[in-house]
């Protein structure tokens, strides 16, 4: 690499071009590594396993406005009617739909008041013995609710006494022992844990504990109710299309609304995050293109300035490959300095984003990957101009303009 | 002279179409990206009711016990309990006051023709309409009597009125909310366009309710809350009556106060109210705080502009910087190549300033072309934003200010980028280029 010293000297003599390239590479690297990090963060969030077969499940809501309806009876009839539809596997009435962003949560305690013991916040689902089958939840310990344990009521005078919890909630409430058979307290209400199920997510995916869910065998017949239906996946659309008419035929003084697949509920809940992710992707793709174009342009400019010099070198016996190498190495040199600066800038920006906003701290691997990518990109962008430089005729050295 | 420079610039651009196009594209892309994120940010943070944002205040009371905190920055709950909302409203100590709750009904006309539709509704006082500058298309707000006696009167928004009754005025007609018969007393134009600032509970950018009913119906009809309810106290809630009497926070409360004096008076009133509630034993906190935040303070406090949006604005300005570095390089290349020509001009008597100005005009021309093209790019990407997230459908647009800002930012950015190349070229030594090389 005997060329390095004269190359550096040449760069130092015409600083502006090199500095501009360096600045571009540095800022681009800072943005790309941070944006890529944010994108991967979002992707992990968007693609997190939920524990459901989302394409086989759908939900809908009912709002009854005739005060004279016997709601307990009506909802039982509704469930029966839905269950008899072709393609339906199971149905459960509930107080919220998983992954939808709206639900109920409360603190569960290991002891009753006043001492309370350990308290853990969990989403609580009021539902029946058909919930586990409908949601496709897997029991890993204990048993499902018995039909006679389920309280069917339009008031809260009579409350359930058993509960099923997710593995996640069980481990948080009882870290060192089996939760099975333990009693948890919601206020004064005591609930004995009879079953533990494998991880499924509750209503809020962006919660710090999205899988803390507890099920109560309580079919609470409010004027507003939500139903979750599990179907054979290929018959879901067909079942969804029938629901409104079926239920209105049963009772007309009501509105059936938000009939949507579980995948749709999730997509709606995550729409903003997906948008932000898309914007970030567009941002870095366009940015990399712009930077590549910039490198292309600047290299071209450098070459046109040095046409005579290149011609002279060629006339003195330099091979084409030597000329190509010269510009590629020069480019790599500048880009490397830019990358080193950019890596620092990226970490600084990551640091700032972390302190000002609630972002996790930028990991080195992203900076490293982005840096490698930038180096390759800058070489590709410099390739064509370098080829052009190699084609400069040696005779140009002797020509005057 | 200026027009001459413009003419020269235009010729210069045409002479190097490739480089010129690249530069205009670079500016346009930079401006397009920046204006997309900036427009969304601008719409989110814009004052939703400039005429009154300094006179409308959200009321907050710290009614929970000592030891019970809240997740807000100042430990105050966002909403009020029903007893507080009702008490404050009964006293009517401000010029105008609007307690409110988001609820909803199955809406229909009581005949077989119309299928009942579920719709959100706002239960509030008649002051709501004057406070938030609602423009009545037909009729008006309900009378004070309706607020007092829980009369079944309703004000609906224009779009709903057209859906249900066509073009004619529905005032005096009946509307079924669930199975209650209401009398339509007024039709209003939409109260707020993109930010539902008076109730930020379920997302600031949700569509506002199109139905308004008297606040007193909450008690009368046991209206369900369609918003958030947050409790702190261990209370047995078995019936609706229990919820009304509970310390759960589930209502919003706004007051209108014209000036500092009125604000002072209302603050004194709230202090008295807190003392009185302490004497009654309802508030047990040693020093309960309260707060009156105007509209813009309320939006900041509720973090209406999300972090993501701020980060995107930050990143897109950095993006613009990269585009500028790019343009700077290209300008340098272009101008320096023209050095011989400049040498001739200098030799013929053009001053350094004139050469400098000529090149800056050229750069500004590039900027304005890029700015205009950038607006088109921004429109395109804003359309993409609207398509992929319906909640932003009213936000992802450029208003007049943003449309003007685009070329202005583009021109300023380009001139800044062009300073160095223009300086370099005007320092050209004429003698050097007049010689044959």
Boltz contact constraints between the chains, C-beta under 6 A:
constraints:
  - contact:
      token1: [A, 20]
      token2: [B, 325]
      max_distance: 6.0
  - contact:
      token1: [A, 20]
      token2: [B, 328]
      max_distance: 6.0
  - contact:
      token1: [A, 20]
      token2: [B, 329]
      max_distance: 6.0
  - contact:
      token1: [A, 23]
      token2: [B, 325]
      max_distance: 6.0
  - contact:
      token1: [A, 24]
      token2: [B, 322]
      max_distance: 6.0
  - contact:
      token1: [A, 24]
      token2: [B, 325]
      max_distance: 6.0
  - contact:
      token1: [A, 27]
      token2: [B, 318]
      max_distance: 6.0
  - contact:
      token1: [A, 27]
      token2: [B, 321]
      max_distance: 6.0
  - contact:
      token1: [A, 27]
      token2: [B, 322]
      max_distance: 6.0
  - contact:
      token1: [A, 28]
      token2: [B, 322]
      max_distance: 6.0
  - contact:
      token1: [A, 31]
      token2: [B, 315]
      max_distance: 6.0
  - contact:
      token1: [A, 31]
      token2: [B, 318]
      max_distance: 6.0
  - contact:
      token1: [A, 63]
      token2: [B, 106]
      max_distance: 6.0
  - contact:
      token1: [A, 63]
      token2: [B, 118]
      max_distance: 6.0
  - contact:
      token1: [A, 65]
      token2: [B, 106]
      max_distance: 6.0
  - contact:
      token1: [A, 65]
      token2: [B, 178]
      max_distance: 6.0
  - contact:
      token1: [A, 65]
      token2: [B, 179]
      max_distance: 6.0
  - contact:
      token1: [A, 156]
      token2: [B, 238]
      max_distance: 6.0
  - contact:
      token1: [A, 187]
      token2: [B, 234]
      max_distance: 6.0
  - contact:
      token1: [A, 255]
      token2: [B, 106]
      max_distance: 6.0
  - contact:
      token1: [A, 255]
      token2: [B, 116]
      max_distance: 6.0
  - contact:
      token1: [A, 255]
      token2: [B, 118]
      max_distance: 6.0
  - contact:
      token1: [A, 257]
      token2: [B, 118]
      max_distance: 6.0
  - contact:
      token1: [A, 271]
      token2: [B, 389]
      max_distance: 6.0
  - contact:
      token1: [A, 275]
      token2: [B, 388]
      max_distance: 6.0
  - contact:
      token1: [A, 275]
      token2: [B, 389]
      max_distance: 6.0
  - contact:
      token1: [A, 276]
      token2: [B, 308]
      max_distance: 6.0
  - contact:
      token1: [A, 286]
      token2: [B, 29]
      max_distance: 6.0
  - contact:
      token1: [A, 287]
      token2: [B, 319]
      max_distance: 6.0
  - contact:
      token1: [A, 290]
      token2: [B, 323]
      max_distance: 6.0
  - contact:
      token1: [A, 294]
      token2: [B, 326]
      max_distance: 6.0
  - contact:
      token1: [A, 297]
      token2: [B, 330]
      max_distance: 6.0
  - contact:
      token1: [A, 298]
      token2: [B, 329]
      max_distance: 6.0
  - contact:
      token1: [A, 301]
      token2: [B, 333]
      max_distance: 6.0
  - contact:
      token1: [A, 357]
      token2: [B, 307]
      max_distance: 6.0
  - contact:
      token1: [A, 400]
      token2: [B, 437]
      max_distance: 6.0
  - contact:
      token1: [A, 401]
      token2: [B, 437]
      max_distance: 6.0
